[in-house]
Amino acid sequence: MVKTAKRLESIELSQVRKMFEVCDENVINLGIGEPDFDIPENVKIAINDALDDGFTHYTSNKGFLELREEISKKLKTENRLEIDPESVMVTVGASEALYICAQGLFEKGDDVLIPDPGFLSYAECVKLSEANPISVEAKFENGYKIKFEDVEEKISSNTKAFIMNSPSNPTGAVMDKEDIKAIADLATDHDFMIISDEIYEKIIYDVKHYSPAEFSDNVIVINGFSKTYAMTGLRIAYLAGQNDIIEELLKIHQYNTACASSISQVAGYEALRGPQEYVKNMVQEFKRRRNLISKRLDEIGLQCNKLDGAFYTFPKVGNASEYVQKALDVGVVTVPGIGFGKYSANNVRMSYATSYEEIEEAMNLLETIKL
């Protein structure tokens, strides 16, 4: 019998997707990280116009030039980054961008620092590249923010990269500017790469987002449209960085997907060019939901950090496996924290990307659980 590759033996399917599969219409899903908003109206019109115009063929591997020009403008205007369009690659979601970086930068035996708790794809992509994921604990007492010293103490001669994520999935933490700059300086001094996952950049409350690429050339920025414009199913994102590295990473993209969907690229182009009131309104609603879930979790007695960004909360619940089952029994889907790292066995992730009314009902149901 033909066997699959040995490297797959250590790879786990996503805990989020496992919980997604158990959902039915009778439960409230606080498990999935997907905005419950429709895409902007101007983006819908642009998609329909592109279909009518027959824009359904291959684009250049990096993505069509006008989109990359808009991304370059966005990076300059909003993030103070001088990255030209030739140093931008449009990808099939941020997931492909991450996978491209792992396959193109890491070699067998390399150490790659990852936030813990952190997005569940980080460790698995590192392992698929046959490198070693090294946990950097984001401590509860620091509000789950990665601190400069947390990274510094894990650096060795074998360190190839650090995957940074701010705002964070699953914790909602936003890193402080001084730590981002200090870690960027570490990357320069120790010659490792920062892969900066900034997909939640715009979903941020009362604080400011900073990219490490503002402080070091040793950074690849991953960003996209799924969260900011509720375009999850269109699978459209990008990575940007030093041109010579992007040209090498293009080899993986070319033989993996050739190019991102032409129609999705049109959607991304229109999203950047069009009015941004949609984003402001969505973030205001997320902030309203954040305030609700924070207040109710506190009343229920579940410990939670301050939620500065994204749309997740990561409370401590005791035994997470038991809690997830009890929550499911009362009709609420949550995700066990262990899927996000070895330091999270007592946490669960809850998403407040569902409606205000469903969050209210979910909190009422969770209040009935005896801890």
Backbone hydrogen bonds in HBPLUS format (Angstrom, degrees):
<---DONOR---> <-ACCEPTOR-->    atom                        ^
c    i                          cat <-CA-CA->   ^        H-A-AA   ^      H-
h    n   atom  resd res      DA  || num        DHA   H-A  angle D-A-AA Bond
n    s   type  num  typ     dist DA aas  dist angle  dist       angle   num
A0008-LEU N   A0005-ALA O   3.05 MM   3  5.83 161.9  2.09 121.0 126.4     1
A0009-GLU N   A0006-LYS O   2.99 MM   3  5.59 162.0  2.03 119.4 125.1     2
A0011-ILE N   A0008-LEU O   3.10 MM   3  5.19 161.4  2.14 108.0 113.8     3
A0018-LYS N   A0014-SER O   3.00 MM   4  6.28 150.7  2.09 142.6 151.3     4
A0019-MET N   A0015-GLN O   3.04 MM   4  6.26 158.5  2.08 147.0 151.2     5
A0020-PHE N   A0016-VAL O   2.90 MM   4  6.13 145.8  2.02 141.9 152.8     6
A0021-GLU N   A0017-ARG O   3.03 MM   4  6.25 144.7  2.16 144.8 152.0     7
A0022-VAL N   A0019-MET O   3.15 MM   3  5.35 139.1  2.33 100.1 111.1     8
A0023-CYS N   A0020-PHE O   3.22 MM   3  5.46 159.5  2.27 106.7 112.9     9
A0027-VAL N   A0024-ASP O   3.29 MM   3  5.96 171.1  2.30 123.3 123.4    10
A0028-ILE N   A0331-GLY O   2.84 MM 303  6.18 164.5  1.86 149.6 151.1    11
A0333-VAL N   A0028-ILE O   2.85 MM 305  6.16 166.6  1.87 158.6 161.4    12
A0030-LEU N   A0333-VAL O   2.91 MM 303  5.39 144.1  2.04 136.5 146.4    13
A0351-SER N   A0030-LEU O   2.66 MM 321  4.75 155.6  1.72 128.4 136.2    14
A0043-VAL N   A0040-PRO O   3.07 MM   3  5.31 129.0  2.34 101.4 114.9    15
A0044-LYS N   A0040-PRO O   3.15 MM   4  6.59 152.5  2.23 150.3 158.0    16
A0045-ILE N   A0041-GLU O   3.08 MM   4  6.42 160.4  2.12 152.3 156.7    17
A0046-ALA N   A0042-ASN O   3.07 MM   4  6.23 155.8  2.13 138.4 145.0    18
A0047-ILE N   A0043-VAL O   2.96 MM   4  6.20 154.1  2.02 150.1 156.6    19
A0048-ASN N   A0044-LYS O   3.02 MM   4  6.33 165.7  2.04 153.6 156.8    20
A0049-ASP N   A0045-ILE O   2.88 MM   4  6.10 159.9  1.92 152.6 158.6    21
A0050-ALA N   A0046-ALA O   2.93 MM   4  6.06 153.7  2.00 143.0 150.2    22
A0051-LEU N   A0047-ILE O   2.97 MM   4  6.28 153.7  2.04 150.2 157.2    23
A0052-ASP N   A0048-ASN O   2.97 MM   4  6.24 160.4  2.01 148.4 153.7    24
A0053-ASP N   A0049-ASP O   2.89 MM   4  6.11 140.8  2.05 141.8 153.0    25
A0055-PHE N   A0050-ALA O   2.88 MM   5  5.22 169.2  1.89 158.8 155.5    26
A0054-GLY N   A0051-LEU O   3.06 MM   3  5.09 158.1  2.11 103.1 109.7    27
A0056-THR N   A0054-GLY O   2.83 MM   2  5.42 138.2  2.00 103.0  90.8    28
A0063-GLY N   A0060-SER O   2.91 MM   3  5.17 147.9  2.02 109.9 120.3    29
A0090-VAL N   A0062-LYS O   2.75 MM  28  5.46 168.0  1.76 137.2 141.3    30
A0067-LEU N   A0064-PHE O   3.11 MM   3  5.78 128.6  2.38 117.5 128.7    31
A0068-ARG N   A0064-PHE O   3.31 MM   4  6.64 161.0  2.34 149.3 154.8    32
A0069-GLU N   A0065-LEU O   2.83 MM   4  6.09 148.7  1.93 155.2 165.3    33
A0070-GLU N   A0066-GLU O   3.07 MM   4  6.32 150.8  2.16 140.2 147.3    34
A0071-ILE N   A0067-LEU O   2.93 MM   4  6.27 155.6  1.99 152.2 159.4    35
A0072-SER N   A0068-ARG O   2.92 MM   4  6.08 158.1  1.97 143.2 149.2    36
A0073-LYS N   A0069-GLU O   2.96 MM   4  6.23 154.9  2.02 145.3 151.8    37
A0074-LYS N   A0070-GLU O   2.90 MM   4  6.13 159.0  1.95 147.4 153.3    38
A0075-LEU N   A0071-ILE O   2.90 MM   4  6.18 161.1  1.94 154.4 158.8    39
A0076-LYS N   A0072-SER O   3.07 MM   4  6.29 150.1  2.17 143.4 151.3    40
A0077-THR N   A0073-LYS O   2.83 MM   4  6.00 173.2  1.84 160.2 162.0    41
A0078-GLU N   A0074-LYS O   2.86 MM   4  5.69 166.5  1.88 151.5 156.2    42
A0079-ASN N   A0075-LEU O   3.06 MM   4  4.97 136.9  2.25 113.1 125.3    43
A0081-LEU N   A0075-LEU O   3.02 MM   6  5.35 167.1  2.03 125.9 127.9    44
A0080-ARG N   A0076-LYS O   3.23 MM   4  4.58 132.1  2.47 111.5 116.0    45
A0087-SER N   A0084-ASP O   2.87 MM   3  5.49 160.2  1.91 122.7 129.5    46
A0088-VAL N   A0085-PRO O   3.25 MM   3  5.29 151.9  2.33 111.4 110.3    47
A0241-GLY N   A0087-SER O   3.22 MM 154  5.88 153.8  2.30 155.2 163.0    48
A0089-MET N   A0239-LEU O   2.88 MM 150  5.39 164.2  1.90 163.4 167.6    49
A0239-LEU N   A0089-MET O   2.90 MM 150  5.39 151.9  1.97 149.1 158.1    50
A0091-THR N   A0237-ALA O   2.86 MM 146  5.17 161.3  1.90 120.3 126.7    51
A0237-ALA N   A0091-THR O   3.14 MM 146  5.17 155.1  2.20 138.9 138.8    52
A0097-ALA N   A0093-GLY O   3.40 MM   4  6.74 160.5  2.44 140.4 145.7    53
A0098-LEU N   A0094-ALA O   2.91 MM   4  6.15 157.6  1.96 150.7 155.4    54
A0099-TYR N   A0095-SER O   3.02 MM   4  6.23 162.2  2.05 146.7 151.8    55
A0100-ILE N   A0096-GLU O   2.78 MM   4  5.98 160.2  1.82 157.5 162.4    56
A0101-CYS N   A0097-ALA O   3.07 MM   4  6.33 161.1  2.11 146.3 150.9    57
A0102-ALA N   A0098-LEU O   2.99 MM   4  6.29 160.6  2.03 152.0 157.2    58
A0103-GLN N   A0099-TYR O   2.93 MM   4  6.13 167.4  1.95 155.1 158.2    59
A0104-GLY N   A0100-ILE O   2.85 MM   4  5.87 148.5  1.95 148.8 158.0    60
A0105-LEU N   A0101-CYS O   2.90 MM   4  5.69 139.9  2.06 146.6 153.4    61
A0106-PHE N   A0102-ALA O   3.17 MM   4  5.48 157.0  2.23 132.8 139.4    62
A0110-ASP N   A0107-GLU O   2.98 MM   3  5.62 168.2  1.99 141.8 143.6    63
A0109-GLY N   A0130-GLU O   3.14 MM  21  6.72 148.8  2.24 144.7 144.1    64
A0132-ASN N   A0110-ASP O   2.68 MM  22  5.95 170.2  1.69 168.7 172.3    65
A0111-ASP N   A0158-ASN O   3.03 MM  47  5.58 165.7  2.05 146.0 141.5    66
A0160-LYS N   A0111-ASP O   2.80 MM  49  5.76 173.4  1.80 165.5 164.0    67
A0112-VAL N   A0132-ASN O   2.86 MM  20  5.96 167.0  1.88 160.3 158.0    68
A0134-ILE N   A0112-VAL O   2.79 MM  22  5.74 165.0  1.81 147.6 147.1    69
A0113-LEU N   A0161-ALA O   2.85 MM  48  6.18 155.9  1.91 159.3 152.9    70
A0163-ILE N   A0113-LEU O   2.89 MM  50  6.27 163.3  1.91 165.3 166.6    71
A0114-ILE N   A0134-ILE O   2.91 MM  20  5.99 159.5  1.95 149.6 150.8    72
A0136-VAL N   A0114-ILE O   2.83 MM  22  5.80 148.3  1.93 164.2 160.6    73
A0116-ASP N   A0136-VAL O   2.90 MM  20  5.56 139.6  2.07 151.8 142.4    74
A0138-ALA N   A0116-ASP O   2.82 MM  22  5.67 160.2  1.85 130.2 134.3    75
A0118-GLY N   A0340-PHE O   2.84 MM 222  5.22 154.9  1.91 141.9 149.0    76
A0122-TYR N   A0119-PHE O   3.13 MM   3  6.01 157.3  2.18 127.0 132.0    77
A0125-CYS N   A0121-SER O   2.89 MM   4  5.94 163.1  1.92 157.0 160.7    78
A0126-VAL N   A0122-TYR O   3.08 MM   4  6.28 157.1  2.14 150.3 157.0    79
A0127-LYS N   A0123-ALA O   2.94 MM   4  6.18 158.4  1.98 147.5 153.4    80
A0128-LEU N   A0124-GLU O   2.91 MM   4  6.13 150.1  2.00 145.2 153.4    81
A0129-SER N   A0125-CYS O   3.24 MM   4  6.45 132.2  2.48 135.4 146.2    82
A0129-SER N   A0126-VAL O   3.10 MM   3  5.26 136.4  2.30  98.7 110.9    83
A0131-ALA N   A0126-VAL O   3.18 MM   5  5.52 157.0  2.23 158.2 151.2    84
A0130-GLU N   A0127-LYS O   2.90 MM   3  4.84 156.4  1.95 104.3 111.1    85
A0142-ASN N   A0139-LYS O   3.04 MM   3  5.34 148.8  2.14 105.2 114.8    86
A0144-TYR N   A0139-LYS O   2.83 MM   5  4.86 150.2  1.92 145.9 142.1    87
A0143-GLY N   A0140-PHE O   2.89 MM   3  5.05 151.7  1.97 118.6 118.2    88
A0145-LYS N   A0142-ASN O   3.21 MM   3  5.65 161.5  2.25 108.9 114.5    89
A0150-ASP N   A0147-LYS O   2.99 MM   3  5.27 129.8  2.25 104.3 118.1    90
A0151-VAL N   A0148-PHE O   3.18 MM   3  5.50 126.2  2.48 103.3 115.4    91
A0152-GLU N   A0148-PHE O   2.94 MM   4  6.19 169.8  1.95 155.5 158.9    92
A0153-GLU N   A0149-GLU O   3.14 MM   4  6.08 162.7  2.17 142.7 145.1    93
A0154-LYS N   A0151-VAL O   2.96 MM   3  5.41 149.6  2.06 113.2 122.7    94
A0155-ILE N   A0152-GLU O   3.31 MM   3  5.50 161.0  2.35 106.9 112.5    95
A0159-THR N   A0156-SER O   3.16 MM   3  5.35 170.4  2.17 110.5 113.4    96
A0193-MET N   A0160-LYS O   3.02 MM  33  6.34 169.6  2.03 140.0 137.7    97
A0162-PHE N   A0193-MET O   2.82 MM  31  6.37 143.9  1.95 154.2 164.3    98
A0195-ILE N   A0162-PHE O   2.94 MM  33  6.26 157.2  2.00 144.9 152.3    99
A0164-MET N   A0195-ILE O   2.88 MM  31  6.05 150.6  1.97 139.2 149.0   100
A0197-ASP N   A0164-MET O   2.76 MM  33  6.00 160.3  1.80 170.7 164.2   101
A0168-SER N   A0173-ALA O   2.88 MM   5  5.26 146.4  1.99 146.1 157.1   102
A0172-GLY N   A0168-SER O   2.88 MM   4  4.88 151.8  1.96 128.0 135.1   103
A0308-ASP N   A0172-GLY O   3.04 MM 136  5.87 130.8  2.29 143.1 151.3   104
A0309-GLY N   A0172-GLY O   2.95 MM 137  4.87 138.6  2.13 139.6 143.9   105
A0179-ASP N   A0176-ASP O   3.12 MM   3  5.48 126.5  2.42 105.5 118.4   106
A0180-ILE N   A0176-ASP O   3.06 MM   4  6.40 160.1  2.11 155.7 161.9   107
A0181-LYS N   A0177-LYS O   2.90 MM   4  6.12 168.3  1.92 160.2 162.8   108
A0182-ALA N   A0178-GLU O   3.03 MM   4  6.05 156.4  2.08 135.0 142.1   109
A0183-ILE N   A0179-ASP O   2.89 MM   4  6.01 156.2  1.95 147.4 153.5   110
A0184-ALA N   A0180-ILE O   2.92 MM   4  6.11 151.3  2.01 144.2 152.8   111
A0185-ASP N   A0181-LYS O   2.91 MM   4  6.23 149.4  2.00 146.6 155.0   112
A0186-LEU N   A0182-ALA O   3.00 MM   4  6.32 146.9  2.11 138.8 147.9   113
A0187-ALA N   A0183-ILE O   2.97 MM   4  6.32 151.3  2.06 146.6 153.6   114
A0188-THR N   A0184-ALA O   3.15 MM   4  6.49 151.2  2.24 144.4 151.4   115
A0189-ASP N   A0185-ASP O   2.86 MM   4  6.10 168.0  1.88 154.9 158.4   116
A0190-HIS N   A0186-LEU O   2.79 MM   4  5.80 161.6  1.83 154.9 159.2   117
A0191-ASP N   A0187-ALA O   2.89 MM   4  5.33 110.4  2.38 127.1 139.3   118
A0192-PHE N   A0187-ALA O   3.08 MM   5  4.90 148.8  2.18 127.2 136.7   119
A0194-ILE N   A0218-ASN O   2.86 MM  24  6.20 159.5  1.90 148.0 154.6   120
A0220-ILE N   A0194-ILE O   2.86 MM  26  6.32 157.3  1.92 163.7 169.9   121
A0196-SER N   A0220-ILE O   2.85 MM  24  6.07 156.8  1.91 157.1 164.8   122
A0222-ILE N   A0196-SER O   2.86 MM  26  5.91 168.8  1.87 153.7 150.1   123
A0198-GLU N   A0222-ILE O   2.79 MM  24  5.83 167.5  1.80 164.5 167.5   124
A0201-GLU N   A0198-GLU O   3.01 MM   3  5.17 157.5  2.07 119.4 119.5   125
A0203-ILE N   A0200-TYR O   2.96 MM   3  5.33 138.5  2.14 112.7 125.1   126
A0310-ALA N   A0203-ILE O   2.77 MM 107  5.17 151.3  1.85 156.8 153.2   127
A0205-TYR N   A0308-ASP O   2.80 MM 103  5.25 167.0  1.82 154.7 152.5   128
A0214-GLU N   A0211-SER O   3.09 MM   3  5.75 167.2  2.10 118.0 122.1   129
A0215-PHE N   A0212-PRO O   2.91 MM   3  5.43 157.7  1.96 114.3 121.4   130
A0221-VAL N   A0240-ALA O   2.85 MM  19  5.19 158.3  1.90 160.4 160.1   131
A0240-ALA N   A0221-VAL O   2.91 MM  19  5.19 143.9  2.04 141.3 151.9   132
A0223-ASN N   A0238-TYR O   3.06 MM  15  5.60 163.8  2.08 154.9 159.6   133
A0238-TYR N   A0223-ASN O   2.77 MM  15  5.60 149.3  1.86 170.7 162.2   134
A0225-PHE N   A0236-ILE O   3.31 MM  11  6.18 164.5  2.33 159.6 155.7   135
A0229-TYR N   A0225-PHE O   3.10 MM   4  5.48 155.3  2.17 133.7 140.1   136
A0231-MET N   A0226-SER O   2.98 MM   5  4.23 118.4  2.38 105.7 119.6   137
A0234-LEU N   A0231-MET O   3.12 MM   3  5.46 146.1  2.24 108.3 118.3   138
A0235-ARG N   A0232-THR O   3.35 MM   3  5.81 160.3  2.39 110.5 115.9   139
A0245-ILE N   A0242-GLN O   3.13 MM   3  5.49 125.4  2.44 106.2 119.5   140
A0246-ILE N   A0242-GLN O   2.98 MM   4  6.25 165.8  2.00 159.9 164.5   141
A0247-GLU N   A0243-ASN O   2.95 MM   4  6.11 158.5  2.00 152.7 157.7   142
A0248-GLU N   A0245-ILE O   3.08 MM   3  5.17 121.5  2.44  97.6 112.1   143
A0249-LEU N   A0245-ILE O   2.90 MM   4  6.21 161.9  1.94 156.8 162.2   144
A0250-LEU N   A0246-ILE O   2.92 MM   4  6.04 134.6  2.13 143.3 155.1   145
A0251-LYS N   A0248-GLU O   3.16 MM   3  5.78 152.4  2.24 112.4 118.9   146
A0252-ILE N   A0249-LEU O   3.05 MM   3  5.59 130.2  2.30 111.0 121.8   147
A0253-HIS N   A0249-LEU O   3.37 MM   4  6.78 163.3  2.40 151.0 154.8   148
A0254-GLN N   A0250-LEU O   2.80 MM   4  5.92 163.3  1.83 155.0 159.6   149
A0255-TYR N   A0251-LYS O   3.22 MM   4  6.38 160.3  2.26 143.5 147.3   150
A0256-ASN N   A0252-ILE O   2.92 MM   4  5.91 118.8  2.30 140.7 156.9   151
A0256-ASN N   A0253-HIS O   3.22 MM   3  5.03 142.9  2.37  93.9 104.7   152
A0257-THR N   A0253-HIS O   2.89 MM   4  5.77 166.3  1.91 152.7 155.7   153
A0258-ALA N   A0253-HIS O   3.08 MM   5  6.10 140.8  2.24 145.6 147.6   154
A0259-CYS N   A0257-THR O   2.71 MM   2  5.44 139.1  1.87 108.5  95.0   155
A0265-GLN N   A0261-SER O   2.95 MM   4  6.23 148.0  2.06 148.0 157.2   156
A0266-VAL N   A0262-SER O   3.08 MM   4  6.43 150.6  2.17 145.5 152.8   157
A0267-ALA N   A0263-ILE O   3.06 MM   4  6.42 152.3  2.14 143.8 151.4   158
A0268-GLY N   A0264-SER O   2.96 MM   4  6.29 155.5  2.02 148.4 154.2   159
A0269-TYR N   A0265-GLN O   2.91 MM   4  6.14 158.9  1.95 150.9 156.6   160
A0270-GLU N   A0266-VAL O   2.95 MM   4  6.18 166.2  1.97 154.8 157.5   161
A0271-ALA N   A0267-ALA O   2.91 MM   4  6.06 153.5  1.98 145.6 153.8   162
A0272-LEU N   A0268-GLY O   3.10 MM   4  6.34 156.4  2.16 149.0 153.2   163
A0273-ARG N   A0269-TYR O   3.07 MM   4  6.25 158.3  2.12 147.4 153.9   164
A0274-GLY N   A0270-GLU O   2.79 MM   4  5.60 150.9  1.88 150.6 156.4   165
A0279-VAL N   A0276-GLN O   3.10 MM   3  5.47 121.7  2.46 105.0 117.2   166
A0280-LYS N   A0276-GLN O   3.33 MM   4  6.76 162.0  2.36 151.7 155.8   167
A0281-ASN N   A0277-GLU O   2.93 MM   4  6.16 163.3  1.96 156.7 160.8   168
A0282-MET N   A0278-TYR O   2.97 MM   4  6.18 158.8  2.02 150.4 156.4   169
A0283-VAL N   A0279-VAL O   2.93 MM   4  6.13 166.0  1.95 156.4 159.8   170
A0284-GLN N   A0280-LYS O   2.98 MM   4  6.17 152.3  2.06 144.7 152.5   171
A0285-GLU N   A0281-ASN O   3.07 MM   4  6.35 150.9  2.16 143.6 150.8   172
A0286-PHE N   A0282-MET O   2.91 MM   4  6.25 156.3  1.97 150.2 157.4   173
A0287-LYS N   A0283-VAL O   2.87 MM   4  6.09 150.6  1.96 145.6 153.7   174
A0288-ARG N   A0284-GLN O   3.06 MM   4  6.36 149.6  2.16 140.8 148.4   175
A0289-ARG N   A0285-GLU O   2.99 MM   4  6.32 156.1  2.05 149.2 155.4   176
A0290-ARG N   A0286-PHE O   2.74 MM   4  5.99 153.3  1.81 148.4 156.8   177
A0291-ASN N   A0287-LYS O   2.95 MM   4  6.19 158.6  1.99 148.2 152.7   178
A0292-LEU N   A0288-ARG O   3.16 MM   4  6.43 151.3  2.24 139.9 147.5   179
A0293-ILE N   A0289-ARG O   2.91 MM   4  6.19 172.7  1.92 163.1 162.3   180
A0294-SER N   A0290-ARG O   2.91 MM   4  5.94 160.8  1.95 152.0 157.7   181
A0295-LYS N   A0291-ASN O   3.11 MM   4  6.11 161.3  2.15 139.6 145.0   182
A0296-ARG N   A0292-LEU O   2.95 MM   4  6.17 166.8  1.97 157.3 161.0   183
A0297-LEU N   A0293-ILE O   2.93 MM   4  5.93 160.2  1.97 144.7 150.2   184
A0298-ASP N   A0294-SER O   3.10 MM   4  6.21 154.5  2.17 142.6 149.5   185
A0299-GLU N   A0295-LYS O   3.05 MM   4  6.33 151.8  2.13 144.1 151.9   186
A0300-ILE N   A0296-ARG O   2.88 MM   4  6.13 147.7  1.98 146.8 155.8   187
A0301-GLY N   A0297-LEU O   3.00 MM   4  6.16 130.6  2.25 137.1 149.8   188
A0302-LEU N   A0297-LEU O   2.93 MM   5  5.34 165.3  1.95 156.3 153.8   189
A0301-GLY N   A0298-ASP O   3.18 MM   3  5.07 132.4  2.42  91.7 104.6   190
A0316-LYS N   A0303-GLN O   2.93 MM  13  5.31 147.0  2.04 141.5 151.9   191
A0352-TYR N   A0311-PHE O   2.92 MM  41  5.44 160.5  1.95 136.2 142.6   192
A0313-THR N   A0350-MET O   2.86 MM  37  5.32 150.9  1.94 153.7 162.7   193
A0350-MET N   A0313-THR O   2.91 MM  37  5.32 164.3  1.94 157.0 160.5   194
A0348-VAL N   A0315-PRO O   3.16 MM  33  6.00 146.9  2.27 158.5 168.4   195
A0317-VAL N   A0346-ASN O   2.70 MM  29  5.69 163.1  1.73 160.7 166.4   196
A0323-TYR N   A0319-ASN O   3.01 MM   4  6.22 159.2  2.05 150.6 157.3   197
A0320-ALA N   A0345-ALA O   3.34 MM  25  6.02 154.3  2.41 155.7 155.7   198
A0324-VAL N   A0320-ALA O   2.84 MM   4  5.99 166.3  1.85 158.9 161.0   199
A0325-GLN N   A0321-SER O   3.30 MM   4  6.49 156.9  2.36 141.4 146.8   200
A0326-LYS N   A0322-GLU O   2.93 MM   4  6.21 160.3  1.97 151.8 157.7   201
A0327-ALA N   A0323-TYR O   2.76 MM   4  5.98 159.5  1.80 157.1 162.9   202
A0328-LEU N   A0324-VAL O   2.97 MM   4  6.14 153.5  2.04 140.6 147.9   203
A0329-ASP N   A0325-GLN O   2.87 MM   4  6.13 148.9  1.97 145.3 154.3   204
A0330-VAL N   A0326-LYS O   3.19 MM   4  6.54 138.8  2.37 141.3 150.7   205
A0330-VAL N   A0327-ALA O   3.18 MM   3  5.32 130.1  2.45  96.4 108.8   206
A0332-VAL N   A0327-ALA O   2.81 MM   5  5.14 162.0  1.84 136.6 137.5   207
A0331-GLY N   A0328-LEU O   3.02 MM   3  4.89 148.0  2.12  96.5 106.6   208
A0335-VAL N   A0349-ARG O   3.19 MM  14  5.14 160.5  2.23 145.6 149.9   209
A0349-ARG N   A0335-VAL O   2.81 MM  14  5.14 159.9  1.85 149.7 155.4   210
A0339-GLY N   A0336-PRO O   3.43 MM   3  6.31 164.6  2.45 120.6 123.5   211
A0337-GLY N   A0347-ASN O   2.75 MM  10  4.72 143.1  1.89 149.0 137.4   212
A0340-PHE N   A0337-GLY O   2.78 MM   3  5.50 166.9  1.79 127.7 132.4   213
A0341-GLY N   A0338-ILE O   3.32 MM   3  5.31 169.6  2.33 104.5 107.3   214
A0344-SER N   A0341-GLY O   3.33 MM   3  5.74 157.6  2.38 118.6 118.7   215
A0347-ASN N   A0344-SER O   3.13 MM   3  5.25 167.2  2.15 114.5 115.0   216
A0359-ILE N   A0355-SER O   2.97 MM   4  6.29 152.9  2.05 151.2 159.3   217
A0360-GLU N   A0356-TYR O   2.98 MM   4  6.27 158.6  2.03 148.9 154.5   218
A0361-GLU N   A0357-GLU O   3.04 MM   4  6.33 162.4  2.07 147.0 151.2   219
A0362-ALA N   A0358-GLU O   2.80 MM   4  5.95 160.3  1.84 147.1 153.3   220
A0363-MET N   A0359-ILE O   2.92 MM   4  6.10 162.5  1.95 154.6 158.0   221
A0364-ASN N   A0360-GLU O   3.11 MM   4  6.36 151.8  2.19 145.0 152.7   222
A0365-LEU N   A0361-GLU O   3.00 MM   4  6.32 150.5  2.08 148.5 156.6   223
A0366-LEU N   A0362-ALA O   2.86 MM   4  6.13 160.5  1.90 153.7 159.3   224
A0367-GLU N   A0363-MET O   2.97 MM   4  6.02 137.9  2.15 139.1 149.4   225
A0368-THR N   A0365-LEU O   3.12 MM   3  5.61 154.3  2.19 109.8 117.1   226
A0369-ILE N   A0366-LEU O   3.07 MM   3  5.49 162.4  2.10 112.3 117.9   227
